[in-house]
């Protein structure tokens, strides 16, 4: 947000507050834009003075509160794919990211099924939602487990006769 825009936003916020019945949605939008511009400027100044080093940026992105603010204002240093892959690695389980669609849906593939699959899927879903709240959805595809011995082989005798 250029200087004149945030100054105008500040003046509009003052005017809305002075009316006694401000349009709340416009007020929230203006405040959010103003805070976003402030965060962007803060990061630009840190970068300009050599203080926005990789360790500092990593620490900012790792802090849940700061990361959530960076996400709201589209300033998070990590891509949505990177955040999802990191969450999947930390959550454990054999789940991988297939893609993030253009409309913001993460498509994941889990290998194996069984009695623990539902709990695993919920754990994965929760981890991805925390890491990437900007997604519009999460789809988990489950590959079917291949049995070690086909059931038909249990009834066959050597030589082909049952």
C-alpha positions in Angstrom: 0.0 0.0 0.0 1.7 3.3 -1.1 2.1 6.1 1.5 -0.9 8.1 0.2 -3.1 5.1 0.3 -2.4 4.2 3.9 -2.7 7.9 4.9 -6.1 8.0 3.1 -7.1 4.8 4.8 -6.2 6.3 8.2 -8.3 9.4 7.4 -11.3 7.2 6.3 -11.0 5.1 9.5 -11.1 8.3 11.6 -14.2 9.5 9.6 -16.0 6.1 10.1 -15.3 6.2 13.8 -16.5 9.8 14.1 -19.9 8.9 12.5 -20.9 6.8 15.5 -22.3 4.0 13.2 -19.4 2.9 11.0 -19.8 0.3 8.3 -18.1 -2.5 10.2 -17.0 -4.5 7.1 -15.4 -1.4 5.5 -13.7 -0.6 8.8 -12.3 -4.1 9.2 -11.1 -4.1 5.6 -9.4 -0.7 6.0 -7.8 -1.8 9.3 -6.6 -5.1 7.8 -5.1 -3.3 4.8 -3.4 -0.7 7.1 -1.9 -3.4 9.3 -0.8 -5.4 6.2 0.9 -2.3 4.8 2.6 -1.8 8.1 3.9 -5.4 8.2 5.1 -5.2 4.6 6.9 -1.9 5.4 8.5 -3.5 8.5 9.8 -6.4 6.5 11.1 -4.1 3.8 12.9 -1.9 6.3 14.5 -5.0 8.0 15.6 -6.2 4.6 17.0 -2.8 3.5 19.1 -2.7 6.7 20.4 -6.3 6.4 18.4 -7.4 9.4 16.0 -9.8 7.6 18.5 -12.7 7.5 17.5 -16.3 6.8 17.5 -17.2 10.5 15.3 -14.2 11.3 12.9 -15.0 8.5 12.8 -18.7 9.6 12.0 -17.6 13.2 9.3 -15.3 12.1 7.7 -18.0 9.9 8.0 -20.5 12.7 6.1 -18.3 15.3 2.4 -19.3 15.1 1.2 -15.7 15.8 3.5 -14.0 13.4 3.0 -16.6 10.7 -0.7 -16.2 10.9 -0.4 -12.5 10.4 2.0 -13.0 7.5 -0.5 -15.4 6.0 -3.4 -13.0 6.3 -1.5 -10.3 4.5 0.1 -12.7 1.9 3.6 -12.1 3.2 4.5 -15.6 4.4 7.9 -16.5 3.1 7.1 -20.2 2.5 4.8 -21.3 -0.3 1.7 -23.2 0.5 3.3 -26.4 -0.9 6.3 -26.0 1.3 4.1 -25.5 4.4 2.0 -28.5 3.6 5.0 -30.8 2.9 6.6 -29.7 6.2 3.4 -30.4 8.1 3.2 -33.8 6.5 6.7 -34.7 7.5 6.2 -33.5 11.1 2.9 -35.4 11.4 4.4 -38.7 10.2 2.6 -41.4 8.3 2.9 -42.2 4.7 1.1 -39.3 3.1 2.3 -37.1 0.3 1.2 -34.0 -1.4 -0.1 -34.6 -5.0 -1.0 -31.0 -5.8 -2.6 -27.8 -4.7 -5.3 -26.9 -7.2 -5.8 -23.5 -8.7 -8.8 -23.0 -6.4 -6.8 -23.8 -3.3 -7.6 -27.5 -2.6 -4.7 -29.6 -1.4 -4.8 -33.1 -2.8 -3.0 -35.7 -0.7 -2.3 -39.4 -1.2 -2.1 -41.8 1.8 -0.7 -45.2 1.3 -2.2 -48.1 3.2 -5.5 -48.3 4.9 -6.7 -50.4 7.7 -8.2 -49.7 11.1 -5.9 -46.7 11.9 -6.5 -44.9 8.6 -9.4 -42.7 9.8 -7.4 -41.5 12.8 -4.3 -40.9 10.6 -6.4 -38.9 8.1 -7.8 -36.7 10.8 -4.3 -36.1 12.3 -3.0 -35.2 8.8 -6.0 -33.0 8.0 -5.5 -31.1 11.3 -1.8 -30.6 10.7 -2.4 -29.3 7.2 -5.1 -27.0 8.3 -2.8 -25.4 10.9 0.1 -25.1 8.4 -2.1 -23.8 5.5 -5.2 -22.1 6.7 -5.4 -20.3 3.4 -6.5 -23.6 1.7 -10.1 -23.9 0.6 -10.2 -27.6 1.1 -8.2 -30.8 1.7 -8.8 -34.1 -0.1 -7.1 -37.3 1.0 -7.0 -40.2 -1.4 -6.2 -43.5 0.1 -4.5 -46.2 -2.0 -5.8 -49.6 -1.2 -3.4 -52.0 0.5 -2.4 -55.0 -1.6 -2.8 -58.3 0.3 0.4 -60.2 0.8 -1.2 -63.5 -0.3 -4.3 -63.5 -2.5 -7.2 -65.2 -0.9 -7.6 -67.5 -3.9 -4.1 -68.9 -3.3 -5.2 -70.3 0.1 -7.6 -72.7 -1.6 -5.4 -73.7 -4.5 -3.3 -76.8 -4.3 0.0 -77.3 -6.1 -0.7 -78.7 -9.5 -3.8 -76.5 -10.1 -6.5 -78.8 -8.5 -8.5 -77.6 -5.5 
